[in-house]
Amino acid sequence: MSAAVEVELRVNGERRQIVIEPRVTLLDALRGRLGLTGTKKGCDHGECGACTVLVDGRRIKSCMTLAIMQEGRQVTTIEGLGTPESPHVVQSAFVEHDGMQCGICTPGQVMSAVALISEGHAGSDDEIREWMSGNLCRCAAYPGIIAAVRAAAGADAVADGAS
């Protein structure tokens, strides 16, 4: 067994100190050590995307990276996007367009959607499908997910004055 180390993570704008073994994944640190259970453990092999979070604004599958590797970087989870009183535009769009069913994949889908919109990859339904292809939905809510991303991208463009 490896000796535990102290790691400082910046999660959702807060500095958080944890003591972990170097082999602990970011997903397990978020869920088990920090109590941020919005990020879901789906396949635990980087195939389903349920564990998607943003690190320095880029989406990653948190089950495939070690927590210790994220020291000094800004990690954003679904809990850091909005609040029930003031949800993020993508969260609102997912609700409005029925972009979720059972909810297991929803946090990862939302985080990927936020990233692809900021990356400028929401130009067409085909482009959205391609850039969301790393996130699987067992319930097949894909039409609602595509509609939600399209709507949120349009809302972002209006909010930015680029309508």
C-alpha positions as CSV (number, residue, x, y, z in Angstrom):
1,M,0.0,0.0,0.0
2,S,1.1,3.5,-0.8
3,A,1.5,6.1,2.0
4,A,-1.3,8.6,2.1
5,V,-0.6,12.1,1.0
6,E,-2.2,15.5,1.6
7,V,-3.7,17.0,-1.6
8,E,-5.3,20.4,-2.0
9,L,-8.1,20.4,-4.6
10,R,-9.9,23.5,-5.8
11,V,-13.5,22.2,-6.3
12,N,-16.3,24.5,-7.3
13,G,-14.3,27.5,-6.2
14,E,-13.3,26.2,-2.8
15,R,-10.0,24.9,-1.7
16,R,-10.4,21.5,-0.1
17,Q,-7.7,19.6,1.7
18,I,-7.9,15.8,1.7
19,V,-5.6,13.0,2.7
20,I,-5.6,10.1,0.1
21,E,-3.5,7.4,-1.3
22,P,-1.9,8.4,-4.6
23,R,-4.0,5.8,-6.5
24,V,-7.4,7.4,-5.6
25,T,-9.3,8.5,-8.7
26,L,-10.7,12.0,-8.9
27,L,-14.2,10.4,-9.0
28,D,-13.6,8.5,-5.7
29,A,-12.1,11.6,-4.1
30,L,-15.1,13.8,-5.1
31,R,-17.7,11.2,-4.0
32,G,-16.1,9.5,-1.1
33,R,-13.9,12.1,0.5
34,L,-15.7,15.4,-0.4
35,G,-19.3,14.2,-0.4
36,L,-20.0,15.5,-3.9
37,T,-22.2,12.7,-5.1
38,G,-23.6,14.5,-8.1
39,T,-20.8,13.1,-10.2
40,K,-21.9,9.5,-10.9
41,K,-19.9,6.3,-11.1
42,G,-21.2,4.5,-14.1
43,C,-18.9,2.0,-15.7
44,D,-15.7,3.0,-13.9
45,H,-13.8,2.4,-17.1
46,G,-14.1,5.8,-18.9
47,E,-16.7,4.5,-21.4
48,C,-20.0,5.9,-20.3
49,G,-19.2,9.5,-19.3
50,A,-21.4,9.6,-16.2
51,C,-18.4,10.8,-14.2
52,T,-17.6,13.8,-16.5
53,V,-16.4,16.9,-14.7
54,L,-14.7,20.0,-15.9
55,V,-11.0,20.6,-15.0
56,D,-9.8,24.1,-15.9
57,G,-12.9,24.3,-18.2
58,R,-12.1,21.1,-20.1
59,R,-14.2,18.0,-19.7
60,I,-12.6,14.9,-18.4
61,K,-13.8,11.5,-17.2
62,S,-13.0,11.6,-13.5
63,C,-12.8,7.8,-13.1
64,M,-9.8,7.9,-15.5
65,T,-7.6,10.4,-13.7
66,L,-6.0,10.4,-10.3
67,A,-7.0,13.1,-7.8
68,I,-3.4,13.9,-7.0
69,M,-2.9,14.9,-10.7
70,Q,-5.6,17.6,-10.3
71,E,-3.8,19.5,-7.5
72,G,-3.7,23.2,-8.4
73,R,-6.4,22.9,-11.1
74,Q,-10.0,24.1,-10.9
75,V,-12.4,21.2,-10.8
76,T,-16.1,21.9,-11.5
77,T,-18.8,19.3,-10.7
78,I,-22.5,19.4,-11.3
79,E,-22.9,20.9,-7.8
80,G,-20.8,23.9,-8.9
81,L,-22.9,24.9,-11.9
82,G,-26.0,26.4,-10.4
83,T,-28.4,26.2,-7.6
84,P,-32.0,25.1,-7.4
85,E,-33.0,28.8,-7.2
86,S,-30.7,29.8,-10.0
87,P,-29.8,26.8,-12.3
88,H,-27.3,27.0,-15.0
89,V,-28.8,27.6,-18.5
90,V,-27.9,24.0,-19.5
91,Q,-29.5,22.5,-16.4
92,S,-32.7,24.5,-17.2
93,A,-32.7,23.4,-20.8
94,F,-32.3,19.7,-19.7
95,V,-35.4,20.1,-17.6
96,E,-37.4,22.0,-20.2
97,H,-36.6,19.6,-23.0
98,D,-36.8,16.3,-21.1
99,G,-33.1,15.7,-21.5
100,M,-33.1,13.1,-18.7
101,Q,-35.0,10.1,-17.5
102,C,-33.5,7.9,-14.8
103,G,-30.9,10.6,-14.1
104,I,-27.8,8.5,-13.8
105,C,-26.1,10.0,-16.8
106,T,-27.5,13.4,-16.5
107,P,-24.7,15.1,-14.5
108,G,-22.1,13.9,-17.0
109,Q,-24.3,14.9,-19.9
110,V,-24.8,18.4,-18.5
111,M,-21.1,18.8,-17.8
112,S,-20.3,17.7,-21.4
113,A,-22.9,20.0,-22.8
114,V,-21.5,23.0,-20.9
115,A,-18.1,22.2,-22.3
116,L,-19.1,21.6,-25.9
117,I,-21.1,24.9,-26.0
118,S,-18.1,26.8,-24.6
119,E,-15.9,25.0,-27.2
120,G,-18.2,26.1,-30.0
121,H,-19.3,22.7,-31.0
122,A,-23.1,23.2,-31.0
123,G,-23.5,24.3,-34.6
124,S,-25.8,21.5,-35.7
125,D,-27.5,18.4,-34.3
126,D,-24.9,16.2,-36.0
127,E,-22.1,18.2,-34.4
128,I,-23.8,18.0,-31.0
129,R,-24.2,14.2,-31.4
130,E,-20.5,13.9,-32.3
131,W,-19.2,15.9,-29.4
132,M,-21.6,14.3,-26.9
133,S,-20.7,10.8,-28.2
134,G,-18.6,10.1,-25.1
135,N,-21.7,10.3,-22.9
136,L,-24.1,7.3,-23.0
137,C,-27.7,7.3,-21.9
138,R,-29.2,3.9,-21.2
139,C,-32.7,5.4,-21.3
140,A,-32.2,6.7,-24.8
141,A,-33.1,10.3,-24.0
142,Y,-31.0,11.5,-26.8
143,P,-33.6,13.6,-28.7
144,G,-34.2,15.6,-25.5
145,I,-30.5,15.9,-24.8
146,I,-29.9,17.2,-28.3
147,A,-32.8,19.7,-28.0
148,A,-31.5,20.8,-24.6
149,V,-28.0,21.4,-25.9
150,R,-29.3,23.3,-28.9
151,A,-31.6,25.4,-26.7
152,A,-28.9,26.2,-24.2
153,A,-26.4,27.1,-27.0
154,G,-29.0,29.5,-28.4
155,A,-29.6,31.0,-24.9
156,D,-25.9,31.4,-24.4
157,A,-25.6,33.2,-27.7
158,V,-28.4,35.5,-26.8
159,A,-26.9,36.1,-23.3
160,D,-23.5,36.9,-25.0
161,G,-25.2,39.3,-27.4
162,A,-24.4,37.2,-30.4
163,S,-27.9,36.5,-31.4
